[in-house]
Amino acid sequence: MNTRDLESPRLRGGMVGLGMIFDETYRPFFESAWRDRIYDPRVGVFGVDLAAVATRTGRRADAYRQAAAGRIGPFASYSEPDSVAGLLGQPLDFVCVATPDDRHFEAAQAVLRAGKHLLVEKPSVLSLAELDQLERLARQHNVLAKVVYHKLLDPDHKKLRTLVVDQHLRHVNNGYCSLLEPKQISGSQFAEWIQGRNPGTYVAVHYIKLIDFSFGGRLTSVACTGQRGLVGPADGNTWDSTQLRLCYQYDGGREAAFDIHTSWVTPDNFPGYVEQEVQFRFDNGVWNGHSRRRGVECTIEGKTPLEFKISMNNHYNGSFVEPDGTRSQRGYGIEVLERFVREVAFVELGGSAEERGQRLEAMRQLTYNDLSSDRQVVAAVQAMEAILARHAEGTPNCIVQVNEAEGGLVLHAPGAAAGELLYEPRV
Ligand SMILES: NC(=O)c1ccc[n+]([C@@H]2O[C@H](COP(=O)([O-])OP(=O)(O)OC[C@H]3O[C@@H](n4cnc5c(N)ncnc54)[C@H](O)[C@@H]3O)[C@@H](O)[C@H]2O)c1
C-alpha cells in the first residue's frame, strides 16, 4: 500500500460465486479499481477492495488467489456450508451475487438482512414473492438492491432507446430477439446446476429487460414453448431451447408482441458463438441488430472459434493494448459494475451523514438497475418458469395473463375452466 491509498476512502466488496461471469467482468473490474481507484465527481477519489468471496467448494477462490497475485489485495474465502454467512461476518459495504439463477434469492436475502448494498446478476430472482421480500429488506435496512443488465449499456441499445425517447421511432408494434449459446455452456460450463433449468431464464431475460426498459408499457400476457432431448430427457424438465412470447399494452390502448428465442445447444463451432439478433418494427421504422453484422469477424487458424471468438463483441468486454502501450480490459459488461459501485460510493461517501437518506433515495430512482423496476421482468420469468413446469408435467401451451380480475399472474391451461393463481397482488 502506498501513501495515496491512505488518503482516499475505500469501499469493501464481497463476491458470492466466482464462475464464468466473475472471470469475464467482476474480476477485471475489481482488479482495475484496486489498481487505479475510481474518481467520481460527486465523491472524489475512492478505492475498492475485493475483501471476501464465497463459493461452493473454495477451489476457484484458491485458484484465483494464486493466479491474481499482485493484481488484487488479500481477500477472505468461505465455502459451503454457510459460505455466505461466513462472508457476511466481514466488514463489507456491498456484496455482488453471481451464483446460478435459482440460488440468487437466498444469498441476496442474507446480504440485505446484514445491511449491505446488493448487486445481483440477472435474472434477479425467479418469482415476484421473492422480489417483494428483497425490496422490503432493502427498505428496512436502508441499502441499495440492484440487478445487472449490461445490455442496457450496449451503445447500440442506448441508441435504440434514444431514438424511442426522442420519438424518432414511434410506437413499437412487434419484434423478435434471438440469442443462441453454444453446447459447451449447457454441456460443461453449467453441468453442475443445469438440471431443471432452461435457457430462457438464463438469457431471454436480457431481452425481456431490453424491451421492458426501452419501450415501457404494461405486460399483459406471457406464453412459452420449448424443446428437450439433448441436455436432458425428451420428457424431462431440463430445456434445450425456448420460445417466449410477451404481449404489452401502451397508453392509448395499442398493443405489441415480442418473440424471444433462445438455445444453449448450438454447435460449439458455429461462427456466431453467442449469436444475437433483434428486429423491432415501429409505426414509422424498423430497427435491426445483429451481433455478426455490427462488428468484426476474425479467423485465426487453430484458435477460432474456441479459444478466440470469430464474432468478437469488443464493446461488451475486450482486452486491449491501449495506444499508450498499457493493457486494459474494458467494455459495457464492466462499466455496468463500476456504475453500481459509484452509486454505493455516492450513498456512503458523497456527503454528510444527515443527507445519506436523500442520496439513497436518488440512487433508488435509477430504474435501469433498481430491483423496484424489475417487476415486469420477474413476472415474465416467473410465468415462463411456471409454463415450462406445466409443460414438463404433461400440459403444454399454458398462457399467463397479467393483472386480470383474479390476480396479478394467473396461469390458464388449455381447456381448463379456472385459472391458477401464481401471484395475487398487481404486478
Ligand atoms: N450478465 C451476463 O451476461 C451473464 C453471463 C453469464 C452468467 N450470468 C449470470 O451470472 C450468474 C452465474 O453464472 P456463471 O456463468 O458465472 O455460473 P458458473 O456456474 O460459472 O459459476 C457459479 C458460481 O457460483 C458458485 N456457487 C454455486 N452455488 C453456490 C452457493 N450455494 N453458495 C456460494 N456460491 C455458490 C460456484 O462455486 C461458482 O463459483 C447467473 O445468474 C447467470 O445468469 C450473467
The ligand as an ORCA input file, in Angstrom:
! r2SCAN-3c Opt
* xyz 0 1
  N     -24.529    -10.717    -17.386
  C     -24.254    -11.750    -18.191
  O     -24.138    -11.663    -19.411
  C     -24.071    -13.080    -17.594
  C     -23.328    -14.041    -18.263
  C     -23.189    -15.261    -17.649
  C     -23.798    -15.503    -16.443
  N     -24.526    -14.534    -15.835
  C     -25.238    -14.784    -14.564
  O     -24.281    -14.963    -13.532
  C     -24.711    -15.969    -12.634
  C     -23.622    -17.010    -12.520
  O     -23.343    -17.517    -13.790
  P     -21.916    -18.093    -14.157
  O     -21.915    -18.220    -15.629
  O     -20.828    -17.313    -13.528
  O     -22.043    -19.546    -13.459
  P     -20.910    -20.602    -13.078
  O     -21.574    -21.927    -12.985
  O     -19.730    -20.439    -13.978
  O     -20.443    -20.139    -11.598
  C     -21.296    -20.194    -10.497
  C     -20.510    -19.857     -9.230
  O     -21.411    -19.856     -8.115
  C     -20.831    -20.587     -7.045
  N     -21.902    -21.161     -6.243
  C     -22.830    -22.066     -6.640
  N     -23.658    -22.336     -5.621
  C     -23.263    -21.587     -4.563
  C     -23.706    -21.412     -3.253
  N     -24.793    -22.071     -2.815
  N     -23.056    -20.547     -2.436
  C     -21.975    -19.861     -2.891
  N     -21.505    -19.969     -4.142
  C     -22.127    -20.822     -4.963
  C     -19.965    -21.630     -7.698
  O     -18.968    -22.061     -6.766
  C     -19.392    -20.832     -8.875
  O     -18.265    -20.121     -8.417
  C     -26.044    -16.485    -13.175
  O     -27.089    -15.817    -12.519
  C     -26.042    -16.070    -14.625
  O     -27.346    -15.806    -15.122
  C     -24.638    -13.321    -16.370
*
